[in-house]
Amino acid sequence: MKKLAAHDFEDLLQCSIPAFEDLLDEPHNKHLMKLLYRTAEWHAFAKLRVHTDSTLEHLEVLTKEFGFLMWQFRDLSCLQFRTTELPREVAARYRQQQRAKAKVPSANASSESGLKPST
């Protein structure tokens, strides 16, 4: 599932609604189905090659609703399920944190190199 193209995501999105239907108990299933439907709708509008004022307005409304639905699913549904990270996910997060630490220069690095901090 690495290096997917946009059309691959579209295919996955179209297959996800029937695949996820009734997978979760209510009301979580309802939240998930609405989120997936709005995601597919947003994607359909976003990939239009030519927009009109009305399609842009609808896309803006969908974008706001999509953000709200993501927030709602995170705060209302995700917290109801116990999840654990896979060992490869833990390792990837650790590597990412190490790379981030390596990129951030320490506060005393400039004084050690003989440079004076600017004021």
All heavy atoms as an XYZ file, in Angstrom:
974
protein
N       0.821     -1.193      0.000
C       0.000      0.000      0.000
C       0.867      1.260      0.000
O       0.398      2.309      0.375
C      -0.906      0.011      1.227
C      -1.900     -1.124      1.346
S      -3.361     -0.968      0.333
C      -3.999      0.582      0.789
N       2.102      1.150     -0.423
C       2.969      2.312     -0.488
C       2.912      2.920     -1.870
O       2.647      2.238     -2.857
C       4.407      1.935     -0.144
C       4.582      1.515      1.300
C       6.021      1.223      1.605
C       6.164      0.843      3.063
N       7.555      0.587      3.411
N       3.179      4.209     -1.934
C       3.258      4.946     -3.194
C       1.988      4.803     -4.042
O       2.033      4.447     -5.206
C       4.488      4.530     -3.989
C       5.789      4.836     -3.267
C       6.964      4.504     -4.125
C       8.245      4.803     -3.357
N       9.424      4.508     -4.130
N       0.859      5.084     -3.417
C      -0.408      5.008     -4.132
C      -0.646      6.290     -4.917
O      -0.295      7.377     -4.467
C      -1.560      4.791     -3.156
C      -1.542      3.486     -2.370
C      -2.664      3.466     -1.350
C      -1.660      2.301     -3.296
N      -1.270      6.166     -6.061
C      -1.657      7.319     -6.866
C      -3.054      7.760     -6.441
O      -3.755      7.044     -5.712
C      -1.640      6.951     -8.344
N      -3.471      8.918     -6.908
C      -4.776      9.459     -6.539
C      -5.902      8.514     -6.922
O      -6.855      8.332     -6.157
C      -4.980     10.824     -7.184
N      -5.804      7.890     -8.091
C      -6.878      6.989     -8.506
C      -6.944      5.754     -7.612
O      -8.014      5.162     -7.435
C      -6.742      6.593     -9.983
C      -5.512      5.804    -10.308
N      -5.477      4.441    -10.203
C      -4.275      6.185    -10.710
C      -4.270      4.004    -10.541
N      -3.518      5.050    -10.852
N      -5.817      5.362     -7.002
C      -5.826      4.247     -6.064
C      -6.605      4.609     -4.810
O      -7.373      3.798     -4.283
C      -4.404      3.843     -5.683
C      -3.605      3.330     -6.865
O      -4.185      2.605     -7.696
O      -2.412      3.675     -6.953
N      -6.414      5.840     -4.318
C      -7.163      6.294     -3.154
C      -8.650      6.368     -3.470
O      -9.487      6.029     -2.646
C      -6.657      7.653     -2.673
C      -5.349      7.565     -1.947
C      -4.192      8.023     -2.543
C      -5.268      7.014     -0.685
C      -2.975      7.937     -1.886
C      -4.065      6.924     -0.015
C      -2.912      7.387     -0.621
N      -8.970      6.807     -4.673
C     -10.376      6.876     -5.081
C     -10.989      5.478     -5.086
O     -12.101      5.280     -4.586
C     -10.481      7.511     -6.462
C     -11.905      7.649     -6.949
C     -11.978      8.310     -8.312
O     -10.935      8.541     -8.952
O     -13.109      8.587     -8.742
N     -10.271      4.509     -5.611
C     -10.769      3.131     -5.630
C     -10.956      2.604     -4.210
O     -11.973      1.967     -3.901
C      -9.806      2.223     -6.395
C      -9.732      2.547     -7.872
O     -10.642      3.243     -8.378
O      -8.760      2.116     -8.524
N      -9.993      2.858     -3.347
C     -10.107      2.416     -1.956
C     -11.298      3.077     -1.267
O     -12.026      2.433     -0.503
C      -8.822      2.735     -1.193
C      -7.613      1.890     -1.541
C      -6.362      2.456     -0.883
C      -7.834      0.449     -1.122
N     -11.486      4.351     -1.535
C     -12.587      5.082     -0.921
C     -13.924      4.524     -1.372
O     -14.838      4.342     -0.568
C     -12.471      6.571     -1.271
C     -13.459      7.511     -0.622
C     -13.394      7.411      0.892
C     -13.165      8.935     -1.061
N     -14.053      4.222     -2.654
C     -15.313      3.699     -3.173
C     -15.617      2.315     -2.600
O     -16.779      1.982     -2.367
C     -15.274      3.640     -4.699
C     -15.310      5.005     -5.338
C     -15.086      4.964     -6.838
O     -14.763      3.923     -7.401
N     -15.240      6.107     -7.474
N     -14.600      1.521     -2.369
C     -14.807      0.181     -1.809
C     -14.984      0.202     -0.299
O     -15.495     -0.763      0.282
C     -13.623     -0.714     -2.143
S     -13.422     -1.025     -3.894
N     -14.558      1.271      0.350
C     -14.560      1.295      1.812
C     -15.961      1.376      2.409
O     -16.206      0.799      3.465
C     -13.706      2.437      2.337
O     -14.284      3.682      1.995
N     -16.881      2.058      1.745
C     -18.212      2.220      2.331
C     -18.894      0.867      2.520
O     -19.305      0.541      3.641
C     -19.060      3.225      1.533
C     -18.445      4.623      1.666
C     -20.507      3.230      2.017
C     -19.098      5.696      0.816
N     -19.021      0.034      1.478
C     -19.646     -1.271      1.735
C     -18.787     -2.182      2.619
O     -19.324     -3.006      3.370
C     -19.832     -1.878      0.344
C     -19.013     -1.076     -0.581
C     -18.780      0.247      0.056
N     -17.470     -2.029      2.574
C     -16.600     -2.879      3.393
C     -16.726     -2.557      4.876
O     -16.636     -3.451      5.722
C     -15.151     -2.727      2.942
N     -16.935     -1.290      5.219
C     -17.010     -0.876      6.615
C     -18.435     -0.852      7.161
O     -18.631     -0.689      8.360
C     -16.386      0.515      6.796
C     -14.890      0.500      6.805
C     -14.171      0.598      5.621
C     -14.187      0.379      7.991
C     -12.797      0.588      5.616
C     -12.807      0.365      7.997
C     -12.099      0.468      6.810
N     -19.420     -1.003      6.288
C     -20.816     -0.913      6.724
C     -21.123     -1.979      7.770
O     -20.787     -3.156      7.613
C     -21.750     -1.076      5.530
C     -23.191     -0.775      5.867
C     -24.079     -0.750      4.640
O     -23.646     -1.221      3.578
O     -25.198     -0.269      4.763
N     -21.727     -1.549      8.864
C     -22.128     -2.399      9.995
C     -20.949     -3.084     10.681
O     -21.136     -4.058     11.412
C     -23.163     -3.443      9.563
C     -24.466     -2.801      9.120
O     -24.824     -1.737      9.674
O     -25.121     -3.345      8.211
N     -19.748     -2.599     10.465
C     -18.585     -3.155     11.147
C     -18.570     -2.729     12.616
O     -18.184     -3.498     13.493
C     -17.300     -2.699     10.456
C     -16.003     -3.320     10.919
C     -16.013     -4.827     10.669
C     -14.823     -2.682     10.203
N     -19.016     -1.507     12.879
C     -19.058     -0.976     14.237
C     -20.494     -0.943     14.736
O     -21.445     -0.904     13.947
C     -18.484      0.448     14.269
C     -17.071      0.633     13.730
C     -16.694      2.100     13.757
C     -16.080     -0.185     14.528
N     -20.649     -0.942     16.046
C     -21.973     -0.799     16.647
C     -22.441      0.639     16.487
O     -21.641      1.563     16.314
C     -21.929     -1.162     18.137
C     -21.607     -2.636     18.354
O     -21.978     -3.449     17.494
O     -20.985     -2.953     19.391
N     -23.766      0.814     16.582
C     -24.324      2.166     16.540
C     -23.992      2.876     17.838
O     -23.878      2.235     18.875
C     -25.853      2.115     16.328
C     -26.260      1.602     14.968
C     -25.761      2.454     13.804
O     -25.441      3.629     14.002
O     -25.687      1.923     12.699
N     -23.807      4.145     17.890
C     -23.916      5.143     16.834
C     -22.630      5.312     16.026
O     -22.565      6.110     15.121
C     -24.228      6.416     17.603
C     -23.470      6.267     18.881
C     -23.544      4.778     19.196
N     -21.606      4.501     16.354
C     -20.316      4.651     15.690
C     -20.401      4.320     14.197
O     -19.740      4.956     13.376
C     -19.254      3.795     16.381
C     -19.211      4.009     17.853
N     -18.843      5.208     18.422
C     -19.537      3.194     18.885
C     -18.923      5.111     19.731
N     -19.345      3.899     20.036
N     -21.225      3.333     13.859
C     -21.397      2.975     12.456
C     -21.972      4.158     11.671
O     -21.521      4.462     10.574
C     -22.307      1.750     12.325
C     -22.465      1.330     10.889
O     -21.502      0.933     10.247
N     -23.675      1.432     10.375
N     -22.952      4.820     12.253
C     -23.581      5.971     11.598
C     -22.555      7.081     11.359
O     -22.490      7.661     10.270
C     -24.733      6.496     12.457
C     -25.449      7.684     11.883
C     -26.557      8.134     12.821
C     -27.126      9.450     12.365
N     -28.092      9.978     13.338
N     -21.727      7.354     12.361
C     -20.686      8.383     12.231
C     -19.689      8.013     11.136
O     -19.307      8.843     10.306
C     -19.928      8.577     13.548
C     -20.743      9.145     14.654
N     -21.339     10.375     14.597
C     -21.055      8.633     15.866
C     -21.996     10.609     15.719
N     -21.840      9.560     16.507
N     -19.275      6.743     11.124
C     -18.298      6.290     10.144
C     -18.863      6.339      8.724
O     -18.187      6.795      7.797
C     -17.827      4.873     10.473
C     -16.811      4.265      9.516
C     -15.540      5.107      9.466
C     -16.506      2.832      9.913
N     -20.099      5.890      8.553
C     -20.704      5.895      7.211
C     -20.843      7.321      6.677
O     -20.569      7.596      5.503
C     -22.078      5.216      7.235
C     -22.020      3.715      7.437
S     -21.152      2.853      6.120
C     -19.590      2.507      6.884
N     -21.246      8.234      7.533
C     -21.381      9.631      7.107
C     -20.014     10.210      6.758
O     -19.859     10.914      5.750
C     -22.055     10.473      8.184
C     -22.409     11.865      7.729
C     -23.280     12.587      8.726
C     -23.695     13.935      8.181
N     -24.557     14.660      9.118
N     -19.015      9.900      7.562
C     -17.656     10.375      7.304
C     -17.140      9.840      5.972
O     -16.590     10.594      5.157
C     -16.726      9.970      8.445
C     -15.248     10.309      8.287
C     -15.051     11.817      8.148
C     -14.456      9.775      9.458
N     -17.327      8.565      5.714
C     -16.853      7.974      4.458
C     -17.604      8.543      3.256
O     -17.004      8.824      2.210
C     -16.979      6.452      4.494
C     -16.019      5.729      5.425
C     -16.370      4.248      5.504
C     -14.580      5.935      5.002
N     -18.905      8.732      3.400
C     -19.685      9.288      2.291
C     -19.231     10.705      1.981
O     -19.021     11.070      0.823
C     -21.180      9.265      2.623
C     -22.011      9.852      1.516
C     -22.353      9.093      0.411
C     -22.424     11.180      1.555
C     -23.096      9.627     -0.636
C     -23.155     11.735      0.522
C     -23.496     10.949     -0.568
O     -24.216     11.495     -1.593
N     -19.086     11.523      3.013
C     -18.651     12.910      2.800
C     -17.228     12.962      2.253
O     -16.892     13.852      1.475
C     -18.740     13.718      4.092
C     -20.144     13.967      4.557
C     -20.866     14.863      3.569
N     -22.179     15.177      4.091
C     -23.276     15.257      3.361
N     -23.231     15.066      2.070
N     -24.424     15.528      3.920
N     -16.388     12.019      2.649
C     -15.036     11.957      2.098
C     -15.090     11.677      0.601
O     -14.384     12.323     -0.184
C     -14.209     10.872      2.809
O     -14.224     11.120      4.210
C     -12.785     10.853      2.318
N     -15.924     10.728      0.205
C     -16.073     10.416     -1.219
C     -16.656     11.604     -1.977
O     -16.212     11.923     -3.091
C     -16.960      9.190     -1.392
N     -17.628     12.272     -1.385
C     -18.223     13.453     -2.025
C     -17.194     14.568     -2.162
O     -17.073     15.197     -3.220
C     -19.431     13.930     -1.212
C     -20.207     15.039     -1.854
C     -21.403     15.477     -1.035
O     -21.533     15.071      0.145
O     -22.223     16.250     -1.573
N     -16.422     14.801     -1.104
C     -15.389     15.838     -1.149
C     -14.380     15.514     -2.245
O     -13.981     16.382     -3.015
C     -14.689     15.949      0.207
C     -13.659     17.016      0.237
C     -13.833     18.317      0.588
C     -12.273     16.887     -0.139
N     -12.650     19.003      0.458
C     -11.680     18.158      0.008
C     -11.498     15.832     -0.594
C     -10.335     18.380     -0.268
C     -10.169     16.054     -0.877
C      -9.597     17.317     -0.709
N     -13.970     14.268     -2.310
C     -12.983     13.866     -3.309
C     -13.514     14.080     -4.719
O     -12.791     14.548     -5.601
C     -12.583     12.406     -3.103
C     -11.535     11.949     -4.047
N     -11.831     11.361     -5.253
C     -10.183     12.010     -3.986
C     -10.717     11.075     -5.887
N      -9.704     11.456     -5.139
N     -14.774     13.756     -4.932
C     -15.374     13.930     -6.258
C     -15.367     15.397     -6.674
O     -15.047     15.735     -7.823
C     -16.795     13.377     -6.271
N     -15.706     16.278     -5.758
C     -15.693     17.708     -6.081
C     -14.275     18.240     -6.226
O     -13.995     19.069     -7.089
C     -16.451     18.504     -5.007
C     -17.919     18.607     -5.281
C     -18.785     17.616     -4.857
C     -18.448     19.679     -5.984
C     -20.138     17.689     -5.113
C     -19.797     19.768     -6.253
C     -20.651     18.762     -5.815
N     -13.363     17.754     -5.383
C     -11.989     18.258     -5.417
C     -11.280     17.893     -6.709
O     -10.412     18.630     -7.175
C     -11.210     17.731     -4.221
N     -11.639     16.766     -7.307
C     -10.934     16.348     -8.514
C     -11.525     16.913     -9.794
O     -11.007     16.633    -10.880
C     -10.855     14.823     -8.589
C     -12.137     14.134     -8.968
C     -11.898     12.658     -9.115
C     -13.083     12.005     -9.796
N     -12.835     10.619    -10.087
N     -12.584     17.710     -9.693
C     -13.136     18.340    -10.889
C     -12.069     19.183    -11.565
O     -11.307     19.893    -10.917
C     -14.335     19.224    -10.532
C     -15.620     18.519    -10.121
C     -16.659     19.544     -9.689
C     -16.156     17.664    -11.255
N     -12.020     19.138    -12.865
C     -11.019     19.904    -13.605
C     -11.446     21.347    -13.814
O     -10.607     22.229    -13.928
C     -10.744     19.240    -14.948
C     -10.083     17.893    -14.799
C      -9.874     17.245    -16.140
N      -9.361     15.904    -15.986
C      -8.100     15.582    -16.168
N      -7.220     16.482    -16.493
N      -7.711     14.338    -16.022
N     -12.743     21.576    -13.890
C     -13.272     22.931    -14.068
C     -14.308     23.164    -12.981
O     -15.215     22.351    -12.796
C     -13.913     23.104    -15.464
C     -14.502     24.487    -15.603
C     -12.908     22.838    -16.566
N     -14.138     24.256    -12.251
C     -15.072     24.594    -11.183
C     -15.889     25.815    -11.567
O     -15.426     26.691    -12.292
C     -14.318     24.900     -9.880
C     -13.822     23.683     -9.180
N     -14.625     22.909     -8.391
C     -12.601     23.099     -9.150
C     -13.927     21.902     -7.899
N     -12.689     22.003     -8.351
N     -17.102     25.852    -11.033
C     -17.939     27.045    -11.131
C     -18.013     27.635     -9.733
O     -17.529     27.038     -8.764
C     -19.351     26.686    -11.630
O     -19.970     25.818    -10.663
C     -19.305     26.001    -12.990
N     -18.646     28.774     -9.624
C     -18.809     29.376     -8.290
C     -19.577     28.442     -7.367
O     -19.240     28.296     -6.188
C     -19.527     30.721     -8.394
C     -18.647     31.793     -9.022
O     -17.412     31.623     -9.026
O     -19.193     32.802     -9.502
N     -20.604     27.788     -7.895
C     -21.418     26.912     -7.041
C     -20.640     25.663     -6.607
O     -20.786     25.217     -5.463
C     -22.716     26.523     -7.740
O     -22.446     25.774     -8.899
N     -19.814     25.096     -7.486
C     -19.035     23.917     -7.075
C     -17.972     24.296     -6.050
O     -17.699     23.534     -5.123
C     -18.371     23.205     -8.274
O     -17.485     24.101     -8.940
C     -19.408     22.663     -9.234
N     -17.389     25.480     -6.201
C     -16.399     25.942     -5.211
C     -17.058     26.205     -3.866
O     -16.495     25.880     -2.817
C     -15.678     27.186     -5.715
C     -14.662     26.939     -6.828
C     -14.145     28.268     -7.369
C     -13.518     26.073     -6.346
N     -18.251     26.782     -3.886
C     -18.978     27.022     -2.632
C     -19.313     25.692     -1.960
O     -19.161     25.552     -0.747
C     -20.253     27.817     -2.901
C     -20.004     29.273     -3.241
C     -21.276     30.009     -3.653
O     -22.384     29.526     -3.318
O     -21.167     31.063     -4.305
N     -19.776     24.730     -2.766
C     -20.117     23.422     -2.203
C     -18.867     22.730     -1.659
O     -18.914     22.112     -0.581
C     -20.804     22.548     -3.255
C     -21.389     21.296     -2.692
N     -22.468     21.285     -1.826
C     -21.024     20.001     -2.843
C     -22.743     20.043     -1.483
N     -21.882     19.240     -2.094
N     -17.766     22.838     -2.366
C     -16.509     22.243     -1.895
C     -16.073     22.885     -0.582
O     -15.594     22.195      0.320
C     -15.420     22.400     -2.956
C     -14.068     21.767     -2.641
C     -14.189     20.267     -2.406
C     -13.080     22.050     -3.769
N     -16.242     24.168     -0.450
C     -15.891     24.851      0.803
C     -16.759     24.360      1.957
O     -16.256     24.082      3.052
C     -16.038     26.366      0.636
C     -15.567     27.150      1.839
C     -15.614     28.654      1.623
O     -15.655     29.102      0.469
O     -15.601     29.367      2.633
N     -18.063     24.213      1.707
C     -18.974     23.703      2.732
C     -18.593     22.267      3.103
O     -18.550     21.909      4.284
C     -20.443     23.793      2.253
C     -21.378     23.028      3.177
C     -20.871     25.237      2.132
N     -18.315     21.447      2.081
C     -17.913     20.061      2.335
C     -16.620     19.982      3.125
O     -16.476     19.123      4.003
C     -17.735     19.309      1.021
C     -18.990     18.813      0.331
C     -18.653     18.242     -1.036
C     -19.701     17.778      1.174
N     -15.674     20.850      2.828
C     -14.395     20.841      3.542
C     -14.613     21.138      5.019
O     -14.033     20.471      5.890
C     -13.432     21.868      2.919
O     -13.249     21.553      1.541
C     -12.088     21.868      3.624
N     -15.452     22.107      5.320
C     -15.745     22.426      6.724
C     -16.457     21.268      7.406
O     -16.129     20.893      8.536
C     -16.588     23.692      6.808
C     -15.817     24.941      6.439
C     -16.703     26.165      6.450
C     -15.942     27.387      5.958
N     -16.793     28.571      5.897
N     -17.441     20.682      6.708
C     -18.171     19.555      7.292
C     -17.254     18.351      7.478
O     -17.328     17.644      8.483
C     -19.369     19.167      6.429
C     -20.189     18.063      7.062
C     -21.427     17.691      6.280
O     -21.679     18.256      5.208
O     -22.142     16.794      6.759
N     -16.373     18.107      6.507
C     -15.418     17.001      6.604
C     -14.535     17.169      7.839
O     -14.317     16.212      8.591
C     -14.577     16.929      5.334
C     -13.530     15.866      5.357
C     -13.883     14.533      5.313
C     -12.194     16.198      5.427
C     -12.912     13.546      5.334
C     -11.224     15.218      5.446
C     -11.587     13.888      5.400
N     -14.038     18.378      8.067
C     -13.231     18.632      9.262
C     -14.014     18.382     10.535
O     -13.502     17.775     11.485
N     -15.264     18.834     10.549
C     -16.114     18.617     11.724
C     -16.355     17.123     11.946
O     -16.281     16.635     13.073
C     -17.449     19.353     11.563
C     -18.426     19.046     12.652
C     -18.294     19.610     13.911
C     -19.473     18.163     12.427
C     -19.189     19.300     14.924
C     -20.379     17.860     13.428
C     -20.240     18.426     14.687
N     -16.640     16.381     10.865
C     -16.900     14.942     10.985
C     -15.653     14.190     11.454
O     -15.758     13.236     12.236
C     -17.402     14.372      9.659
C     -18.805     14.797      9.248
C     -19.094     14.363      7.825
C     -19.849     14.264     10.205
N     -14.481     14.606     10.982
C     -13.239     13.986     11.453
C     -13.058     14.229     12.948
O     -12.727     13.311     13.706
C     -12.030     14.546     10.689
C     -11.958     14.099      9.254
S     -11.562     12.372      9.074
C      -9.842     12.378      9.502
N     -13.283     15.465     13.369
C     -13.181     15.815     14.789
C     -14.181     15.001     15.596
O     -13.853     14.440     16.642
C     -13.425     17.315     14.955
C     -13.672     17.721     16.367
C     -12.738     17.994     17.309
C     -14.944     17.878     16.994
N     -13.351     18.328     18.488
C     -14.712     18.251     18.326
C     -16.254     17.744     16.573
C     -15.737     18.488     19.227
C     -17.277     17.969     17.470
C     -17.012     18.337     18.775
N     -15.419     14.920     15.104
C     -16.479     14.199     15.803
C     -16.148     12.710     15.921
O     -16.304     12.122     16.986
C     -17.796     14.387     15.047
C     -19.001     13.804     15.723
C     -20.250     14.013     14.892
O     -20.226     13.856     13.673
N     -21.334     14.363     15.549
N     -15.671     12.127     14.835
C     -15.320     10.707     14.880
C     -14.169     10.464     15.849
O     -14.198      9.514     16.635
C     -14.954     10.196     13.478
C     -14.724      8.723     13.427
C     -15.791      7.841     13.443
C     -13.442      8.209     13.378
C     -15.599      6.467     13.407
C     -13.231      6.843     13.334
C     -14.304      5.970     13.355
N     -13.170     11.333     15.823
C     -12.033     11.188     16.739
C     -12.485     11.270     18.186
O     -12.116     10.450     19.021
C     -10.989     12.264     16.457
C      -9.760     12.157     17.366
C      -8.953     13.413     17.397
N      -9.730     14.478     18.024
C      -9.440     15.764     17.934
N      -8.408     16.165     17.237
N     -10.186     16.664     18.534
N     -13.304     12.270     18.497
C     -13.670     12.520     19.893
C     -14.805     11.646     20.407
O     -14.893     11.398     21.603
C     -14.027     13.989     20.085
C     -12.818     14.891     19.956
O     -11.685     14.381     19.928
O     -12.995     16.116     19.867
N     -15.701     11.190     19.527
C     -16.845     10.414     19.992
C     -16.692      8.916     19.756
O     -17.132      8.116     20.575
C     -18.132     10.905     19.315
C     -18.495     12.374     19.572
C     -19.756     12.743     18.824
C     -18.652     12.634     21.059
N     -16.095      8.532     18.672
C     -16.019      7.103     18.347
C     -14.669      6.490     18.684
O     -14.611      5.417     19.282
C     -16.330      6.888     16.864
O     -17.674      7.233     16.600
N     -13.597      7.135     18.302
C     -12.266      6.537     18.497
C     -11.968      6.249     19.958
O     -11.312      5.251     20.268
C     -11.190      7.435     17.902
S     -11.218      7.457     16.112
N     -12.446      7.097     20.847
C     -12.164      6.905     22.267
C     -12.877      5.683     22.847
O     -12.528      5.225     23.934
C     -12.550      8.161     23.048
C     -11.739      9.410     22.714
C     -12.264     10.605     23.488
C     -10.269      9.191     23.001
N     -13.858      5.158     22.130
C     -14.626      4.014     22.617
C     -13.954      2.674     22.329
O     -14.433      1.639     22.768
C     -16.030      4.022     21.991
C     -16.823      5.267     22.291
C     -17.016      5.498     23.775
O     -17.344      4.578     24.512
N     -16.793      6.718     24.220
N     -12.851      2.706     21.597
C     -12.191      1.472     21.196
C     -10.760      1.454     21.701
O     -10.043      2.445     21.598
C     -12.211      1.318     19.667
C     -13.606      1.286     19.114
C     -14.198      2.448     18.638
C     -14.333      0.103     19.099
C     -15.489      2.424     18.142
C     -15.620      0.083     18.606
C     -16.205      1.241     18.125
N     -10.352      0.307     22.237
C      -8.988      0.144     22.718
C      -8.133     -0.277     21.528
O      -8.412     -1.285     20.876
C      -8.940     -0.921     23.810
C      -7.581     -1.085     24.407
C      -7.623     -2.030     25.599
N      -6.277     -2.280     26.031
C      -5.620     -3.407     25.783
N      -6.199     -4.384     25.122
N      -4.382     -3.563     26.210
N      -7.115      0.479     21.254
C      -6.227      0.172     20.139
C      -4.786      0.125     20.626
O      -4.449      0.725     21.650
C      -6.335      1.230     19.023
O      -5.971      2.506     19.560
C      -7.747      1.299     18.465
N      -3.966     -0.592     19.899
C      -2.540     -0.634     20.197
C      -1.773     -0.489     18.898
O      -2.249     -0.897     17.833
C      -2.129     -1.964     20.871
O      -2.505     -3.046     20.018
C      -2.800     -2.127     22.216
N      -0.596      0.099     19.002
C       0.248      0.264     17.829
C       0.967     -1.045     17.523
O       1.362     -1.771     18.433
C       1.303      1.351     18.076
C       0.755      2.745     18.079
C       1.865      3.765     18.248
O       2.718      3.588     19.144
O       1.875      4.730     17.468
N       1.139     -1.301     16.247
C       1.934     -2.446     15.825
C       3.406     -2.142     16.090
O       3.806     -0.975     16.130
C       1.727     -2.711     14.339
C       0.318     -3.082     13.908
C       0.234     -3.135     12.390
C      -0.083     -4.416     14.516
N       4.222     -3.167     16.281
C       5.651     -2.921     16.527
C       6.299     -2.077     15.426
O       7.127     -1.213     15.720
C       6.246     -4.329     16.568
C       5.119     -5.201     17.008
C       3.883     -4.583     16.420
N       5.926     -2.283     14.174
C       6.514     -1.478     13.098
C       6.055     -0.025     13.174
O       6.785      0.880     12.791
C       6.220     -2.077     11.732
C       4.770     -2.099     11.341
C       4.613     -2.795      9.970
N       3.242     -3.102      9.708
C       2.406     -2.307      9.063
N       2.821     -1.151      8.606
N       1.155     -2.657      8.872
N       4.830      0.213     13.688
C       4.364      1.590     13.868
C       5.127      2.281     14.993
O       5.481      3.452     14.891
C       2.861      1.606     14.155
C       2.006      1.139     12.997
C       0.551      0.944     13.363
O       0.247      0.585     14.513
O      -0.285      1.154     12.473
N       5.379      1.554     16.067
C       6.170      2.096     17.180
C       7.574      2.434     16.690
O       8.099      3.514     16.973
C       6.219      1.093     18.351
C       7.188      1.558     19.420
C       4.842      0.886     18.938
N       8.176      1.529     15.924
C       9.534      1.756     15.411
C       9.555      2.956     14.462
O      10.473      3.778     14.524
C      10.036      0.510     14.698
N       8.552      3.083     13.609
C       8.499      4.207     12.676
C       8.343      5.521     13.424
O       8.982      6.521     13.081
C       7.350      4.020     11.691
N       7.496      5.536     14.462
C       7.316      6.763     15.251
C       8.614      7.128     15.963
O       9.008      8.298     16.011
C       6.178      6.583     16.256
C       5.863      7.850     17.046
C       4.598      7.735     17.870
N       4.381      6.466     18.508
C       4.943      6.095     19.661
N       5.787      6.893     20.281
N       4.679      4.915     20.182
N       9.317      6.131     16.496
C      10.589      6.373     17.165
C      11.613      6.957     16.191
O      12.304      7.926     16.514
C      11.116      5.071     17.791
C      12.462      5.217     18.433
C      12.595      5.838     19.672
C      13.617      4.765     17.804
C      13.834      5.981     20.269
C      14.862      4.910     18.390
C      14.957      5.517     19.620
O      16.190      5.673     20.202
N      11.707      6.371     14.982
C      12.649      6.892     13.973
C      12.299      8.328     13.597
O      13.186      9.175     13.449
C      12.630      6.007     12.730
C      13.337      4.687     12.903
C      13.534      3.978     11.569
N      12.291      3.802     10.828
C      11.472      2.760     10.929
N      11.772      1.781     11.775
N      10.380      2.688     10.200
N      11.015      8.612     13.460
C      10.593      9.971     13.109
C      10.969     10.951     14.218
O      11.442     12.058     13.950
C       9.086      9.996     12.863
C       8.566     11.347     12.426
C       7.066     11.335     12.197
O       6.361     10.458     12.670
N       6.589     12.322     11.476
N      10.777     10.553     15.470
C      11.152     11.418     16.592
C      12.658     11.648     16.623
O      13.112     12.764     16.900
C      10.688     10.804     17.912
C       9.192     10.838     18.108
C       8.751     10.034     19.323
O       9.506      9.225     19.870
N       7.511     10.241     19.733
N      13.435     10.626     16.331
C      14.892     10.767     16.324
C      15.350     11.705     15.203
O      16.248     12.521     15.393
C      15.568      9.398     16.179
C      15.347      8.489     17.367
C      15.779      9.113     18.671
O      16.857      9.667     18.782
N      14.918      9.055     19.669
N      14.711     11.593     14.033
C      15.044     12.497     12.928
C      14.679     13.937     13.283
O      15.419     14.864     12.967
C      14.325     12.078     11.645
C      14.964     10.907     10.944
C      14.410     10.716      9.545
N      12.978     10.488      9.530
C      12.387      9.292      9.534
N      13.118      8.210      9.566
N      11.081      9.193      9.507
N      13.548     14.107     13.948
C      13.127     15.454     14.337
C      14.101     16.047     15.352
O      14.439     17.229     15.283
C      11.715     15.423     14.912
N      14.572     15.236     16.284
C      15.550     15.712     17.266
C      16.866     16.085     16.590
O      17.517     17.051     16.973
C      15.813     14.652     18.333
C      14.720     14.503     19.349
C      15.104     13.450     20.368
C      13.985     13.207     21.351
N      14.322     12.134     22.297
N      17.254     15.332     15.608
C      18.519     15.593     14.903
C      18.448     16.889     14.104
O      19.454     17.570     13.932
C      18.854     14.426     13.978
N      17.281     17.244     13.629
C      17.123     18.466     12.836
C      17.085     19.722     13.685
O      17.445     20.787     13.220
C      15.839     18.403     12.011
C      15.915     17.455     10.855
C      14.653     17.498     10.040
C      14.734     16.537      8.879
N      13.514     16.561      8.072
N      16.650     19.630     14.935
C      16.540     20.793     15.805
C      17.881     21.062     16.458
O      18.383     20.232     17.216
C      15.463     20.563     16.898
C      15.398     21.729     17.850
C      14.114     20.291     16.265
N      18.491     22.210     16.160
C      19.776     22.527     16.804
C      19.552     22.850     18.284
O      18.562     23.454     18.657
C      20.278     23.753     16.042
C      19.064     24.352     15.427
C      18.073     23.239     15.229
N      20.476     22.406     19.104
C      20.339     22.673     20.532
C      20.601     24.147     20.816
O      21.263     24.842     20.051
C      21.297     21.792     21.333
O      22.629     22.123     20.996
N      20.103     24.624     21.946
C      20.202     26.042     22.313
C      21.651     26.457     22.547
O      22.039     27.586     22.256
C      19.371     26.323     23.553
N      22.473     25.550     23.077
C      23.858     25.909     23.363
C      24.801     25.582     22.210
O      25.991     25.785     22.308
C      24.332     25.250     24.654
C      24.260     23.741     24.580
O      23.944     23.182     23.524
N      24.520     23.098     25.698
N      24.298     25.060     21.102
C      25.156     24.727     19.965
C      25.802     25.965     19.384
O      26.956     25.949     18.987
C      24.359     23.987     18.901
N      25.065     27.090     19.347
C      25.635     28.308     18.789
C      26.731     28.877     19.689
O      27.728     29.384     19.210
C      24.545     29.350     18.555
O      23.921     29.686     19.771
N      26.576     28.756     21.016
C      27.615     29.253     21.903
C      28.838     28.358     21.890
O      29.964     28.819     22.048
C      27.072     29.400     23.326
O      26.682     28.139     23.820
N      28.636     27.040     21.681
C      29.761     26.124     21.617
C      30.578     26.344     20.342
O      31.779     26.121     20.329
C      29.275     24.665     21.668
C      28.702     24.281     23.027
C      28.062     22.912     22.986
O      28.085     22.251     21.922
O      27.558     22.489     24.033
N      29.924     26.765     19.280
C      30.635     26.938     18.017
C      31.292     28.297     17.923
O      31.908     28.616     16.904
C      29.671     26.742     16.843
O      28.682     27.749     16.884
N      31.153     29.117     18.948
C      31.791     30.424     18.950
C      30.900     31.522     18.409
O      31.307     32.666     18.356
N      29.700     31.192     18.008
C      28.765     32.196     17.523
C      27.986     32.782     18.667
O      27.597     32.082     19.596
C      27.794     31.580     16.489
C      28.429     30.963     15.244
C      27.350     30.300     14.421
C      29.118     32.041     14.440
N      27.756     34.080     18.587
C      26.955     34.724     19.625
C      25.504     34.745     19.164
O      25.228     35.003     17.997
C      27.435     36.156     19.858
C      28.831     36.225     20.430
C      29.202     37.645     20.683
C      30.606     37.730     21.248
N      31.011     39.102     21.477
N      24.579     34.460     20.095
C      23.169     34.516     19.714
C      22.781     35.967     19.361
O      23.252     36.912     19.989
C      22.419     34.032     20.940
C      23.420     33.815     22.022
C      24.782     34.047     21.457
N      21.970     36.113     18.353
C      21.529     37.459     17.966
C      20.477     37.948     18.920
O      19.665     37.190     19.422
C      21.001     37.447     16.534
O      19.918     36.565     16.441
N      20.484     39.255     19.176
C      19.516     39.852     20.093
C      18.696     40.887     19.404
O      18.994     41.399     18.401
C      20.204     40.491     21.319
O      21.177     41.406     20.846
C      20.817     39.424     22.175
